[in-house]
Amino acid sequence: MFMVGSTIFIAYMFGLLTMVNKSHKEQEKEHPSVADEMDMDGMGNYGRIPATRKMDVRKPHRTRTKTKTTTTK
C-alpha cells in the first residue's frame, strides 16, 4: 500500500513541477524582462532624478539645544 501511495505522490509532484516550469517559460516569452539596465541598486530611478530645489550649502543647519528651565516657588 505504501508503494502505491508513493508512486501516486511522485507522479503528482512530477506533473506539478512540469506544469509550473512550463507556465514560467511561457510567461517569460510573453512578457520579456522590463528591468532597467541603469538601475544598479534596485531602488528605482531615485538616484537619477535631479533635485527640484537647490540647497544652499552656506547656511548652517539649525540644531536643537537643550535649555534649562527654572521654576520658582
N, C-alpha and C positions, 0 to 999 in steps of 0.2 A: 504494500500500500504506500509505503514511503517512496518507493521508486516511481510510482505513477504520479504522485503529487510533485515530486522533484522535477520530473520530466515536463509536466504541465507548467510549472513555475518557470523553468528555464526557457521553454518555448515562449511563454508570455513576455518575459523580460527581453528576450532577443527581439521579438516583434515590436515591443515598445521602444527600445533603443533604436531600432532601424527606422521606425516612423519619425521619431524625434530628429534623428540625423538627416533624414530626407527632407523634412519640412524646413530645417535650418538651412540646408543648402539652397532650397527653392527661395527662401526669403533673401538670402544673400544675392541671388541672381536678380530678383525683382527690385530690391532696394539696395543699390550699391552704397558703400560706405560714404557718408557725407561728413566725415570728420574734417576739421580744419587743419590743414598741414602746418600752418603757422602757430597753432595753439600748442605750445610745448608743455605747459603745466596742467592742462585740462580744466582750467578755471574759466574758460571763455575768452572773450576779447577785451576784458577789462584793462589789460596792460597796454593795449594798442589804442585805446580811446584817449584823445588829448583832453587835458583838463579844461573845463569850461571857464574857470576864473584863474587868474594868475595870483599866486600867493606872494606877498611882499616879504622877502627874506629879512629885510632890515628891521621889521617890527619885532620886538621881543614878545614872546608869548606870556600871557598872564599866568601866574602860578598862585595857587591858594596858599595863604599863610594863616596859621592858627593865631587867633588873637585871644588874649586872656581877658575874660570878662570879670569885673569885680562887682560884687554885690555888697551893699552896705545895709546894716540893720539898725 
